[in-house]
């Protein structure tokens, strides 16, 4: 299962490199970041089955990112 999830994340990040091109073909959306815009951050990961506390680590990462960039400059969705 870990290998399948790793492959899916690898494919998603690979396709993301072509997001501007794909948006030009009408597949998906692309918006270039400009100063003053909120940053959109996606956290994706898998920490294994029955890994107690892994959800707490993700919350801690989100908190650290908010502290680093500032809450008003980020757009988080869960």
Beta strands, then each sheet from edge to edge (+ up, - down):
strand 1: 39-40
strand 2: 74-75
sheet 1: 1+ 2+
end
